[in-house]
């Protein structure tokens, strides 16, 4: 069975500890020395909803797209 590869499979996934037992997942794509653009998803989406915009913007900009707390690979609140 063939495996399908997607352009977003090559992107860097990162995790940032931001508090007590809170970790946010984010994508960081594009030239590190470029102007940063932060894309924030709405409810009930993930960073993945921006994948086509990230692909286009990352040619010129450094694009950072987090999974907000409780979504995707970011930690879920305990209470």
Sine and cosine of phi, psi and omega as CSV:
sin_phi,cos_phi,sin_psi,cos_psi,sin_omega,cos_omega
0.00,0.00,0.75,-0.66,-0.02,-1.00
-0.98,0.20,0.57,-0.82,0.05,-1.00
-0.98,-0.20,0.76,-0.65,0.02,-1.00
-1.00,0.05,0.74,-0.67,0.05,-1.00
-0.96,-0.27,0.64,-0.77,0.00,-1.00
-0.88,-0.48,0.43,-0.90,-0.03,-1.00
-0.86,0.51,-0.52,0.85,-0.04,-1.00
-0.97,0.22,-0.20,0.98,0.05,-1.00
-0.92,0.40,-0.36,0.93,-0.04,-1.00
-1.00,0.05,-0.13,0.99,-0.11,-0.99
-0.97,0.22,0.48,-0.88,-0.03,-1.00
-0.99,0.16,0.82,-0.57,0.08,-1.00
-0.98,-0.19,0.74,-0.67,-0.03,-1.00
-0.78,-0.63,0.32,-0.95,0.04,-1.00
-0.73,-0.69,0.76,-0.65,-0.01,-1.00
-0.88,-0.48,0.86,-0.51,0.11,-0.99
-0.96,0.28,0.81,-0.59,-0.08,-1.00
-0.85,-0.53,0.10,1.00,0.01,-1.00
0.17,-0.99,-0.17,-0.98,0.00,-1.00
-0.88,0.47,0.93,-0.36,0.04,-1.00
0.85,0.53,0.44,0.90,0.03,-1.00
-0.89,-0.46,0.83,-0.56,0.04,-1.00
-0.76,-0.65,0.77,-0.64,0.04,-1.00
-0.96,-0.26,0.73,-0.69,0.09,-1.00
-1.00,-0.01,0.61,-0.79,0.08,-1.00
-0.48,-0.88,0.42,-0.91,0.09,-1.00
-0.99,-0.17,0.67,-0.74,0.02,-1.00
-0.75,-0.67,0.96,-0.28,-0.14,-0.99
-0.77,-0.64,0.59,-0.81,0.07,-1.00
0.95,-0.30,0.07,-1.00,-0.03,-1.00
-0.88,0.47,0.77,-0.64,-0.04,-1.00
-0.90,0.43,-0.44,0.90,-0.02,-1.00
-1.00,-0.06,0.08,1.00,0.00,-1.00
-0.99,0.10,0.25,-0.97,0.07,-1.00
-0.88,0.48,0.79,-0.62,-0.01,-1.00
-0.98,0.19,0.58,-0.81,0.12,-0.99
-0.80,-0.59,0.78,-0.62,0.01,-1.00
-0.95,-0.32,0.82,-0.57,0.02,-1.00
-0.95,-0.31,0.85,-0.52,-0.05,-1.00
-0.91,-0.40,0.84,-0.55,-0.02,-1.00
-0.97,0.24,0.33,-0.94,0.10,-1.00
-0.99,-0.13,-0.12,-0.99,0.00,-1.00
-1.00,-0.03,0.70,-0.71,0.01,1.00
-0.96,-0.28,0.82,0.58,-0.11,-0.99
-0.99,-0.14,-0.08,-1.00,0.03,-1.00
-0.69,-0.72,0.05,-1.00,0.11,-0.99
-0.82,0.58,-0.54,0.84,-0.08,-1.00
-0.85,0.52,-0.45,0.90,0.04,-1.00
-0.89,0.45,-0.33,0.94,0.01,-1.00
-0.99,-0.10,0.08,1.00,-0.20,-0.98
-0.81,0.59,-0.63,0.77,-0.02,-1.00
-0.97,0.26,-0.59,0.81,0.09,-1.00
-0.92,0.39,-0.64,0.77,0.03,-1.00
-0.87,0.49,-0.70,0.71,-0.01,-1.00
-0.84,0.54,-0.71,0.70,-0.02,-1.00
-0.95,0.30,-0.75,0.66,-0.07,-1.00
-0.92,0.40,-0.54,0.84,-0.10,-1.00
-0.94,0.33,-0.13,0.99,0.09,-1.00
-0.94,0.33,-0.46,0.89,-0.05,-1.00
-0.87,-0.49,-0.53,0.85,-0.11,-0.99
-0.90,-0.44,0.33,-0.95,0.22,-0.98
-1.00,0.05,0.88,-0.47,-0.09,-1.00
-0.95,-0.32,0.80,-0.60,0.02,-1.00
-0.87,-0.50,0.82,-0.57,-0.03,-1.00
-0.72,-0.69,0.96,-0.27,-0.02,-1.00
-1.00,0.07,0.38,-0.92,0.31,-0.95
-1.00,0.01,0.85,-0.52,-0.01,-1.00
-0.91,0.40,0.30,-0.95,-0.06,-1.00
-0.82,0.57,0.80,-0.60,0.00,-1.00
1.00,0.00,0.01,1.00,-0.02,-1.00
-0.86,-0.51,0.50,-0.87,0.09,-1.00
0.82,0.58,-0.79,-0.61,-0.05,-1.00
-1.00,-0.05,0.04,1.00,0.07,-1.00
-0.98,0.20,0.41,-0.91,-0.04,-1.00
-0.93,0.36,0.44,-0.90,-0.01,-1.00
-0.99,-0.15,0.68,-0.74,0.04,-1.00
-0.85,0.52,0.60,-0.80,0.02,-1.00
-0.97,0.24,-0.46,0.89,-0.01,-1.00
-0.78,-0.63,0.00,0.00,0.00,0.00
